[in-house]
């Protein structure tokens, strides 16, 4: 029983940590987009990933959101 309780608490805390990470990643992408020199196709691609990540966050799919947002950040970093 203690093991199950510990597992549930761990899962809850992990979900909460991911949930709070999403908005900061979106903010990071927005800041990098302001200063990045990108062609319109690349910028549109990164914005699409950002919007998809924000949508996933709104749906409560935080792990997926973080994955998509980090993909956008990697793409931005590669272009900088």
PABAGU-716733 format. One line per 4 residues: their letters; for each residue x, y, z of N, C-alpha, C, CB. Coordinates in steps of 0.2 Angstrom, whole numbers. Atoms other than C-alpha are relative to their C-alpha. Glycine has a CB too. Example, Ala and Ser with C-alpha at 12.3 -4.5 7.8 and 13.67 -1.06 7.14 Angstrom:
REM PABAGU-716733
AS) 4:-6:0:62:-22:39:4:6:0:-5:0:6  -4:-6:-1:68:-5:36:-4:5:3:2:2:-7
This chain:
REM PABAGU-716733
XXXX) 4:-6:0:0:0:0:4:6:0:-5:0:6  -4:-6:0:14:12:4:4:1:-7:5:-1:6  -4:0:6:23:8:-12:-5:3:-5:2:-7:-3  5:-3:5:7:12:-22:-1:8:2:-7:-3:1
XXXX) 0:-7:-2:5:29:-12:6:4:-3:-1:0:7  -6:-3:2:23:33:-16:0:1:-7:6:-3:3  1:0:7:20:29:-34:-4:6:-3:-1:-7:-3  5:-5:2:5:40:-36:2:7:2:-7:-1:4
XXXX) -3:-7:-2:13:55:-27:5:2:-5:3:0:7  -5:-1:5:28:53:-39:-3:2:-7:5:-6:0  3:-2:6:17:53:-54:-3:6:0:-5:-6:-2  3:-7:-1:7:68:-48:5:5:0:-4:0:6
XXXX) -5:-5:0:23:78:-45:3:1:-6:5:-2:6  -4:0:6:31:73:-61:-5:4:-5:1:-7:-3  5:-4:4:15:79:-70:-1:7:1:-7:-3:0  0:-7:-2:15:95:-61:6:4:-2:-1:1:8
XXXX) -6:-3:2:33:98:-65:0:1:-7:6:-4:2  0:0:7:30:95:-83:-5:6:-2:-2:-6:-4  5:-5:1:14:106:-83:3:7:1:-6:0:4  -3:-7:-1:24:121:-76:6:2:-5:3:1:7
XXXX) -5:-1:5:38:118:-89:-2:3:-7:4:-6:-1  3:-2:6:27:121:-104:0:7:-2:-7:-3:-1  0:-8:1:24:140:-102:7:3:-1:-4:3:5  -7:-3:0:42:143:-99:3:-1:-7:4:-2:6
XXXX) -3:2:6:47:134:-115:-3:4:-6:-1:-8:-2  3:-4:5:34:143:-125:3:7:0:-8:1:1  -3:-7:-1:41:160:-118:7:0:-3:0:2:7  -6:1:3:58:154:-123:0:0:-7:4:-6:3
XXXX) 1:0:8:53:151:-141:-2:7:-2:-5:-6:-2  2:-6:2:44:167:-142:6:5:0:-6:3:4  -6:-5:-1:60:177:-136:5:-2:-5:3:-1:7  -5:2:5:71:167:-148:-2:2:-7:2:-7:0
XXXX) 2:-1:6:60:170:-162:0:8:-2:-8:-2:-1  0:-7:1:60:189:-160:7:2:-2:-1:4:7  -7:-2:2:79:190:-162:3:-5:-6:5:-1:6  -3:5:5:82:175:-174:-1:3:-8:-4:-7:0
XXXX) 0:-1:7:85:178:-193:-2:-6:-4:7:4:-2  2:6:3:75:165:-201:-4:1:-7:-5:-4:5  4:0:6:67:162:-218:-7:-1:2:2:-5:-6  7:1:-2:48:162:-218:-2:-7:1:-4:4:-6
XXXX) 2:8:0:46:143:-221:3:-2:7:4:-4:-6  -2:3:-6:57:139:-206:-3:4:6:8:2:1  4:-3:-5:49:152:-195:-7:-2:1:0:8:-1  6:2:0:32:146:-200:0:-7:3:-3:-1:-7
XXXX) -1:7:-3:38:128:-195:0:0:7:5:-4:-4  -1:0:-7:44:133:-178:-6:3:3:6:5:1  6:-2:-3:28:143:-175:-5:-5:1:-3:6:-4  4:5:0:18:128:-179:1:-5:5:0:-4:-7
XXXX) -2:5:-6:27:117:-167:-1:3:7:8:-1:0  2:-4:-6:25:131:-154:-7:-1:2:3:7:0  7:0:-1:7:132:-157:-3:-7:2:-4:2:-6  2:7:-2:5:113:-156:2:-2:7:4:-5:-5
XXXX) -2:1:-7:15:112:-140:-5:3:5:7:2:1  4:-3:-5:4:125:-132:-7:-3:0:-1:8:-3  7:4:0:-12:116:-138:0:-6:4:-2:-2:-7  0:6:-4:-6:100:-130:1:1:7:7:-4:-2
XXXX) 0:-2:-7:-2:109:-114:-7:2:2:5:6:1  7:-2:-2:-20:116:-114:-4:-6:1:-3:4:-5  3:6:-1:-26:98:-116:2:-4:5:0:-4:-7  -3:4:-6:-16:92:-101:5:-5:-2:-6:-3:3
XXXX) -5:5:2:-4:82:-112:7:3:1:-2:-2:-7  -6:-4:-1:11:90:-104:7:-4:-2:1:1:7  -6:4:2:24:76:-108:1:1:-8:0:-7:2  -1:-1:8:20:77:-127:1:8:-1:-7:-2:-3
XXXX) -1:-7:1:19:96:-126:8:2:1:-4:4:5  -7:-1:-2:37:97:-118:4:-3:-6:2:-3:6  -4:3:5:43:85:-132:0:5:-6:-3:-7:-1  1:-4:6:36:96:-146:3:7:1:-8:1:-1
XXXX) -3:-6:-1:42:112:-138:7:0:0:-3:3:6  -7:1:0:59:106:-136:3:-1:-7:3:-6:4  -1:0:7:59:101:-154:1:6:-4:-5:-5:-4  0:-7:3:55:119:-159:6:3:2:-6:3:2
XXXX) -6:-3:-2:69:125:-148:7:-3:-3:1:-1:8  -6:3:4:82:113:-156:0:3:-7:-1:-8:0  1:-3:7:76:119:-173:3:7:0:-7:-1:-3  -2:-7:-1:79:137:-167:7:0:1:-4:4:5
XXXX) -7:0:-2:96:133:-160:4:-2:-6:1:-5:6  -3:2:6:101:125:-176:1:5:-5:-3:-6:-3  0:-5:5:97:140:-186:4:6:3:-8:2:-2  -3:-6:-3:105:153:-174:8:-1:-1:-1:0:7
